[in-house]
Amino acid sequence: MTNIEIILTETLREDYRLLPKPAKKKFDKQLGFLAQNTKHPSLKIHRIKDH
């Protein structure tokens, strides 16, 4: 899979700064998975019924 560019809003950046360190670490890990492979199993992404 190819890496995608993820653009974070200023609101998200501000909220991120307030997170405790363990939450930041988990967020960073999941964001990395998303950037590398949007279908990574740990993202637990699924279609919404009827869409």
Phi and psi restraints in degrees (range 20) as a CNS / XPLOR table:
assign (resid 1 and name C) (resid 2 and name N)
       (resid 2 and name CA) (resid 2 and name C) 1.0 -99.5 20.0 2
assign (resid 2 and name N) (resid 2 and name CA)
       (resid 2 and name C) (resid 3 and name N) 1.0 149.8 20.0 2
assign (resid 2 and name C) (resid 3 and name N)
       (resid 3 and name CA) (resid 3 and name C) 1.0 -71.2 20.0 2
assign (resid 3 and name N) (resid 3 and name CA)
       (resid 3 and name C) (resid 4 and name N) 1.0 142.7 20.0 2
assign (resid 3 and name C) (resid 4 and name N)
       (resid 4 and name CA) (resid 4 and name C) 1.0 -111.7 20.0 2
assign (resid 4 and name N) (resid 4 and name CA)
       (resid 4 and name C) (resid 5 and name N) 1.0 157.5 20.0 2
assign (resid 4 and name C) (resid 5 and name N)
       (resid 5 and name CA) (resid 5 and name C) 1.0 -89.0 20.0 2
assign (resid 5 and name N) (resid 5 and name CA)
       (resid 5 and name C) (resid 6 and name N) 1.0 128.2 20.0 2
assign (resid 5 and name C) (resid 6 and name N)
       (resid 6 and name CA) (resid 6 and name C) 1.0 -113.1 20.0 2
assign (resid 6 and name N) (resid 6 and name CA)
       (resid 6 and name C) (resid 7 and name N) 1.0 123.7 20.0 2
assign (resid 6 and name C) (resid 7 and name N)
       (resid 7 and name CA) (resid 7 and name C) 1.0 -105.9 20.0 2
assign (resid 7 and name N) (resid 7 and name CA)
       (resid 7 and name C) (resid 8 and name N) 1.0 121.9 20.0 2
assign (resid 7 and name C) (resid 8 and name N)
       (resid 8 and name CA) (resid 8 and name C) 1.0 -95.9 20.0 2
assign (resid 8 and name N) (resid 8 and name CA)
       (resid 8 and name C) (resid 9 and name N) 1.0 134.7 20.0 2
assign (resid 8 and name C) (resid 9 and name N)
       (resid 9 and name CA) (resid 9 and name C) 1.0 -71.8 20.0 2
assign (resid 9 and name N) (resid 9 and name CA)
       (resid 9 and name C) (resid 10 and name N) 1.0 160.5 20.0 2
assign (resid 9 and name C) (resid 10 and name N)
       (resid 10 and name CA) (resid 10 and name C) 1.0 -62.6 20.0 2
assign (resid 10 and name N) (resid 10 and name CA)
       (resid 10 and name C) (resid 11 and name N) 1.0 -36.4 20.0 2
assign (resid 10 and name C) (resid 11 and name N)
       (resid 11 and name CA) (resid 11 and name C) 1.0 -61.2 20.0 2
assign (resid 11 and name N) (resid 11 and name CA)
       (resid 11 and name C) (resid 12 and name N) 1.0 -44.5 20.0 2
assign (resid 11 and name C) (resid 12 and name N)
       (resid 12 and name CA) (resid 12 and name C) 1.0 -64.2 20.0 2
assign (resid 12 and name N) (resid 12 and name CA)
       (resid 12 and name C) (resid 13 and name N) 1.0 -41.5 20.0 2
assign (resid 12 and name C) (resid 13 and name N)
       (resid 13 and name CA) (resid 13 and name C) 1.0 -60.6 20.0 2
assign (resid 13 and name N) (resid 13 and name CA)
       (resid 13 and name C) (resid 14 and name N) 1.0 -41.6 20.0 2
assign (resid 13 and name C) (resid 14 and name N)
       (resid 14 and name CA) (resid 14 and name C) 1.0 -65.4 20.0 2
assign (resid 14 and name N) (resid 14 and name CA)
       (resid 14 and name C) (resid 15 and name N) 1.0 -44.3 20.0 2
assign (resid 14 and name C) (resid 15 and name N)
       (resid 15 and name CA) (resid 15 and name C) 1.0 -64.1 20.0 2
assign (resid 15 and name N) (resid 15 and name CA)
       (resid 15 and name C) (resid 16 and name N) 1.0 -38.8 20.0 2
assign (resid 15 and name C) (resid 16 and name N)
       (resid 16 and name CA) (resid 16 and name C) 1.0 -59.3 20.0 2
assign (resid 16 and name N) (resid 16 and name CA)
       (resid 16 and name C) (resid 17 and name N) 1.0 -42.3 20.0 2
assign (resid 16 and name C) (resid 17 and name N)
       (resid 17 and name CA) (resid 17 and name C) 1.0 -59.9 20.0 2
assign (resid 17 and name N) (resid 17 and name CA)
       (resid 17 and name C) (resid 18 and name N) 1.0 -26.4 20.0 2
assign (resid 17 and name C) (resid 18 and name N)
       (resid 18 and name CA) (resid 18 and name C) 1.0 -86.8 20.0 2
assign (resid 18 and name N) (resid 18 and name CA)
       (resid 18 and name C) (resid 19 and name N) 1.0 -9.9 20.0 2
assign (resid 18 and name C) (resid 19 and name N)
       (resid 19 and name CA) (resid 19 and name C) 1.0 -70.4 20.0 2
assign (resid 19 and name N) (resid 19 and name CA)
       (resid 19 and name C) (resid 20 and name N) 1.0 149.1 20.0 2
assign (resid 19 and name C) (resid 20 and name N)
       (resid 20 and name CA) (resid 20 and name C) 1.0 -69.4 20.0 2
assign (resid 20 and name N) (resid 20 and name CA)
       (resid 20 and name C) (resid 21 and name N) 1.0 157.2 20.0 2
assign (resid 20 and name C) (resid 21 and name N)
       (resid 21 and name CA) (resid 21 and name C) 1.0 -53.6 20.0 2
assign (resid 21 and name N) (resid 21 and name CA)
       (resid 21 and name C) (resid 22 and name N) 1.0 -44.0 20.0 2
assign (resid 21 and name C) (resid 22 and name N)
       (resid 22 and name CA) (resid 22 and name C) 1.0 -62.1 20.0 2
assign (resid 22 and name N) (resid 22 and name CA)
       (resid 22 and name C) (resid 23 and name N) 1.0 -36.1 20.0 2
assign (resid 22 and name C) (resid 23 and name N)
       (resid 23 and name CA) (resid 23 and name C) 1.0 -69.3 20.0 2
assign (resid 23 and name N) (resid 23 and name CA)
       (resid 23 and name C) (resid 24 and name N) 1.0 -38.4 20.0 2
assign (resid 23 and name C) (resid 24 and name N)
       (resid 24 and name CA) (resid 24 and name C) 1.0 -61.8 20.0 2
assign (resid 24 and name N) (resid 24 and name CA)
       (resid 24 and name C) (resid 25 and name N) 1.0 -42.4 20.0 2
assign (resid 24 and name C) (resid 25 and name N)
       (resid 25 and name CA) (resid 25 and name C) 1.0 -62.2 20.0 2
assign (resid 25 and name N) (resid 25 and name CA)
       (resid 25 and name C) (resid 26 and name N) 1.0 -43.8 20.0 2
assign (resid 25 and name C) (resid 26 and name N)
       (resid 26 and name CA) (resid 26 and name C) 1.0 -66.5 20.0 2
assign (resid 26 and name N) (resid 26 and name CA)
       (resid 26 and name C) (resid 27 and name N) 1.0 -43.2 20.0 2
assign (resid 26 and name C) (resid 27 and name N)
       (resid 27 and name CA) (resid 27 and name C) 1.0 -59.1 20.0 2
assign (resid 27 and name N) (resid 27 and name CA)
       (resid 27 and name C) (resid 28 and name N) 1.0 -47.2 20.0 2
assign (resid 27 and name C) (resid 28 and name N)
       (resid 28 and name CA) (resid 28 and name C) 1.0 -60.4 20.0 2
assign (resid 28 and name N) (resid 28 and name CA)
       (resid 28 and name C) (resid 29 and name N) 1.0 -41.2 20.0 2
assign (resid 28 and name C) (resid 29 and name N)
       (resid 29 and name CA) (resid 29 and name C) 1.0 -63.3 20.0 2
assign (resid 29 and name N) (resid 29 and name CA)
       (resid 29 and name C) (resid 30 and name N) 1.0 -48.1 20.0 2
assign (resid 29 and name C) (resid 30 and name N)
       (resid 30 and name CA) (resid 30 and name C) 1.0 -66.3 20.0 2
assign (resid 30 and name N) (resid 30 and name CA)
       (resid 30 and name C) (resid 31 and name N) 1.0 -38.2 20.0 2
assign (resid 30 and name C) (resid 31 and name N)
       (resid 31 and name CA) (resid 31 and name C) 1.0 -64.1 20.0 2
assign (resid 31 and name N) (resid 31 and name CA)
       (resid 31 and name C) (resid 32 and name N) 1.0 -37.7 20.0 2
assign (resid 31 and name C) (resid 32 and name N)
       (resid 32 and name CA) (resid 32 and name C) 1.0 -62.4 20.0 2
assign (resid 32 and name N) (resid 32 and name CA)
       (resid 32 and name C) (resid 33 and name N) 1.0 -43.9 20.0 2
assign (resid 32 and name C) (resid 33 and name N)
       (resid 33 and name CA) (resid 33 and name C) 1.0 -59.9 20.0 2
assign (resid 33 and name N) (resid 33 and name CA)
       (resid 33 and name C) (resid 34 and name N) 1.0 -44.8 20.0 2
assign (resid 33 and name C) (resid 34 and name N)
       (resid 34 and name CA) (resid 34 and name C) 1.0 -61.3 20.0 2
assign (resid 34 and name N) (resid 34 and name CA)
       (resid 34 and name C) (resid 35 and name N) 1.0 -42.9 20.0 2
assign (resid 34 and name C) (resid 35 and name N)
       (resid 35 and name CA) (resid 35 and name C) 1.0 -65.9 20.0 2
assign (resid 35 and name N) (resid 35 and name CA)
       (resid 35 and name C) (resid 36 and name N) 1.0 -34.5 20.0 2
assign (resid 35 and name C) (resid 36 and name N)
       (resid 36 and name CA) (resid 36 and name C) 1.0 -85.8 20.0 2
assign (resid 36 and name N) (resid 36 and name CA)
       (resid 36 and name C) (resid 37 and name N) 1.0 -36.4 20.0 2
assign (resid 36 and name C) (resid 37 and name N)
       (resid 37 and name CA) (resid 37 and name C) 1.0 -157.9 20.0 2
assign (resid 37 and name N) (resid 37 and name CA)
       (resid 37 and name C) (resid 38 and name N) 1.0 104.1 20.0 2
assign (resid 37 and name C) (resid 38 and name N)
       (resid 38 and name CA) (resid 38 and name C) 1.0 -65.2 20.0 2
assign (resid 38 and name N) (resid 38 and name CA)
       (resid 38 and name C) (resid 39 and name N) 1.0 -12.1 20.0 2
assign (resid 38 and name C) (resid 39 and name N)
       (resid 39 and name CA) (resid 39 and name C) 1.0 -108.1 20.0 2
assign (resid 39 and name N) (resid 39 and name CA)
       (resid 39 and name C) (resid 40 and name N) 1.0 18.7 20.0 2
assign (resid 39 and name C) (resid 40 and name N)
       (resid 40 and name CA) (resid 40 and name C) 1.0 -59.1 20.0 2
assign (resid 40 and name N) (resid 40 and name CA)
       (resid 40 and name C) (resid 41 and name N) 1.0 131.7 20.0 2
assign (resid 40 and name C) (resid 41 and name N)
       (resid 41 and name CA) (resid 41 and name C) 1.0 -57.8 20.0 2
assign (resid 41 and name N) (resid 41 and name CA)
       (resid 41 and name C) (resid 42 and name N) 1.0 -31.2 20.0 2
assign (resid 41 and name C) (resid 42 and name N)
       (resid 42 and name CA) (resid 42 and name C) 1.0 -74.0 20.0 2
assign (resid 42 and name N) (resid 42 and name CA)
       (resid 42 and name C) (resid 43 and name N) 1.0 -10.6 20.0 2
assign (resid 42 and name C) (resid 43 and name N)
       (resid 43 and name CA) (resid 43 and name C) 1.0 -76.6 20.0 2
assign (resid 43 and name N) (resid 43 and name CA)
       (resid 43 and name C) (resid 44 and name N) 1.0 -21.5 20.0 2
assign (resid 43 and name C) (resid 44 and name N)
       (resid 44 and name CA) (resid 44 and name C) 1.0 53.3 20.0 2
assign (resid 44 and name N) (resid 44 and name CA)
       (resid 44 and name C) (resid 45 and name N) 1.0 42.4 20.0 2
assign (resid 44 and name C) (resid 45 and name N)
       (resid 45 and name CA) (resid 45 and name C) 1.0 -86.9 20.0 2
assign (resid 45 and name N) (resid 45 and name CA)
       (resid 45 and name C) (resid 46 and name N) 1.0 135.2 20.0 2
assign (resid 45 and name C) (resid 46 and name N)
       (resid 46 and name CA) (resid 46 and name C) 1.0 -146.3 20.0 2
assign (resid 46 and name N) (resid 46 and name CA)
       (resid 46 and name C) (resid 47 and name N) 1.0 157.8 20.0 2
assign (resid 46 and name C) (resid 47 and name N)
       (resid 47 and name CA) (resid 47 and name C) 1.0 -69.8 20.0 2
assign (resid 47 and name N) (resid 47 and name CA)
       (resid 47 and name C) (resid 48 and name N) 1.0 146.3 20.0 2
assign (resid 47 and name C) (resid 48 and name N)
       (resid 48 and name CA) (resid 48 and name C) 1.0 -80.6 20.0 2
assign (resid 48 and name N) (resid 48 and name CA)
       (resid 48 and name C) (resid 49 and name N) 1.0 136.4 20.0 2
assign (resid 48 and name C) (resid 49 and name N)
       (resid 49 and name CA) (resid 49 and name C) 1.0 -52.3 20.0 2
assign (resid 49 and name N) (resid 49 and name CA)
       (resid 49 and name C) (resid 50 and name N) 1.0 136.5 20.0 2
assign (resid 49 and name C) (resid 50 and name N)
       (resid 50 and name CA) (resid 50 and name C) 1.0 70.4 20.0 2
assign (resid 50 and name N) (resid 50 and name CA)
       (resid 50 and name C) (resid 51 and name N) 1.0 20.5 20.0 2
